Amino acid sequence: MEQHSDSLKVMVIDDSKTIRRTAETLLKKVGCDVITAIDGFDALAKIADSHPNIIFVDIMMPRLDGYQTCALIKNNSAFKSTPVIMLSSKDGLFDKAKGRIVGSDQYLTKPFSKEELLGAIKAHVPGFVPVEQATT
């Protein structure tokens, strides 16, 4: 399998192994390099090391929730412009508003579809072309 050095680095932060695996499988199929983390603390160390192009973060997590994680990412000058997409099983207006306040770029409700996941990446990462749709 060919690994492109310029492949898109996507981080998925979720305490659910199922969600991490699902997102990782979908994203790897379209040529993304996927980094996963089980919570905000785990993610922050990995973000500093891997410099992902886009980050998907679950809201409800132990220790450091998605809002706190997003705020910490957005308050760091090195990662301020990195798109952060909130993931939640709640579809409330309050949750979406709170996500915006901490700097999230978009809000996806779980369970998300492959189209929603790729749509979010296309919306926030200019020039992203999924491998299966790329012209050869």
C-alpha positions as CSV (number, residue, x, y, z in Angstrom):
1,M,0.0,0.0,0.0
2,E,1.4,3.3,-1.0
3,Q,1.6,6.0,1.7
4,H,1.7,9.5,0.4
5,S,4.0,11.8,2.4
6,D,1.5,14.6,1.7
7,S,-1.5,12.7,2.9
8,L,-3.9,14.5,5.1
9,K,-3.4,14.1,8.8
10,V,-6.7,13.7,10.7
11,M,-7.0,13.3,14.4
12,V,-10.0,11.6,16.0
13,I,-10.5,12.1,19.7
14,D,-13.2,10.0,21.3
15,D,-13.5,7.8,24.3
16,S,-15.5,5.3,22.3
17,K,-13.4,2.7,20.7
18,T,-16.2,2.0,18.2
19,I,-16.3,5.7,17.0
20,R,-12.5,5.8,16.8
21,R,-12.3,2.6,14.7
22,T,-15.2,3.6,12.5
23,A,-13.8,7.1,11.7
24,E,-10.2,5.6,11.3
25,T,-11.4,3.0,8.8
26,L,-13.5,5.5,6.8
27,L,-10.6,8.0,6.6
28,K,-7.9,5.5,5.8
29,K,-9.9,4.2,2.9
30,V,-9.8,7.7,1.3
31,G,-6.0,8.1,1.9
32,C,-5.9,10.0,5.2
33,D,-3.2,9.5,7.8
34,V,-5.3,9.0,11.0
35,I,-4.1,9.6,14.6
36,T,-6.5,8.6,17.4
37,A,-6.7,9.6,21.0
38,I,-8.9,8.4,23.9
39,D,-9.4,11.8,25.6
40,G,-8.2,15.4,25.6
41,F,-5.0,14.8,27.6
42,D,-4.0,12.0,25.3
43,A,-4.8,14.2,22.3
44,L,-2.9,17.3,23.3
45,A,0.5,15.4,23.5
46,K,-0.2,13.8,20.1
47,I,-1.3,17.1,18.5
48,A,2.0,18.7,19.4
49,D,3.9,15.7,17.9
50,S,1.9,15.1,14.7
51,H,0.5,18.5,13.8
52,P,-2.8,17.2,12.3
53,N,-4.5,19.1,9.4
54,I,-8.0,18.7,11.0
55,I,-9.3,17.4,14.4
56,F,-12.5,15.7,15.2
57,V,-13.3,15.7,18.9
58,D,-16.0,14.1,21.0
59,I,-17.7,16.4,23.5
60,M,-18.5,13.9,26.3
61,M,-15.2,12.5,27.5
62,P,-13.6,11.8,30.9
63,R,-10.9,14.0,32.3
64,L,-10.8,16.7,29.7
65,D,-14.0,17.1,27.6
66,G,-14.3,18.2,24.0
67,Y,-15.1,21.8,24.8
68,Q,-12.0,22.1,27.1
69,T,-9.9,20.3,24.5
70,C,-11.1,22.5,21.7
71,A,-10.4,25.7,23.7
72,L,-6.9,24.5,24.6
73,I,-6.2,23.8,20.9
74,K,-7.6,27.1,19.7
75,N,-5.7,29.1,22.4
76,N,-2.4,27.7,21.2
77,S,-1.0,30.0,18.5
78,A,0.6,27.0,16.6
79,F,-2.8,25.3,16.2
80,K,-5.2,28.2,16.2
81,S,-6.0,27.8,12.5
82,T,-6.4,24.0,12.7
83,P,-10.0,23.2,12.1
84,V,-11.7,21.4,15.0
85,I,-15.0,19.6,14.4
86,M,-17.1,18.7,17.5
87,L,-18.7,15.3,17.6
88,S,-21.7,14.7,19.8
89,S,-24.7,12.4,20.2
90,K,-26.6,15.5,21.4
91,D,-28.0,17.8,18.7
92,G,-29.0,20.7,20.9
93,L,-28.7,24.3,20.1
94,F,-26.9,24.9,23.4
95,D,-24.3,22.4,22.6
96,K,-23.7,23.9,19.2
97,A,-23.5,27.4,20.6
98,K,-21.0,26.3,23.3
99,G,-18.9,24.6,20.6
100,R,-18.8,27.9,18.7
101,I,-17.8,29.8,21.8
102,V,-14.8,27.6,22.4
103,G,-13.7,27.9,18.7
104,S,-15.0,24.8,17.0
105,D,-15.4,25.1,13.2
106,Q,-18.3,22.7,12.8
107,Y,-20.5,20.3,14.7
108,L,-21.4,16.8,13.6
109,T,-24.0,14.6,15.3
110,K,-23.2,11.0,16.0
111,P,-23.7,8.6,14.4
112,F,-22.1,10.4,11.4
113,S,-22.0,9.1,7.9
114,K,-18.9,8.8,5.6
115,E,-20.3,11.7,3.6
116,E,-20.6,14.0,6.7
117,L,-17.1,13.1,7.7
118,L,-15.6,13.8,4.3
119,G,-17.8,16.8,3.8
120,A,-16.4,18.4,6.9
121,I,-12.9,17.8,5.8
122,K,-13.6,19.2,2.3
123,A,-15.2,22.3,3.9
124,H,-12.2,23.0,6.1
125,V,-9.2,21.7,4.3
126,P,-8.9,23.3,0.8
127,G,-7.6,21.0,-1.8
128,F,-8.5,17.7,-0.1
129,V,-9.4,15.1,-2.6
130,P,-10.4,11.6,-1.2
131,V,-8.2,8.9,-2.9
132,E,-11.2,7.0,-4.3
133,Q,-12.4,10.2,-6.0
134,A,-8.9,11.3,-7.2
135,T,-8.2,11.2,-10.9
136,T,-5.3,9.1,-11.8
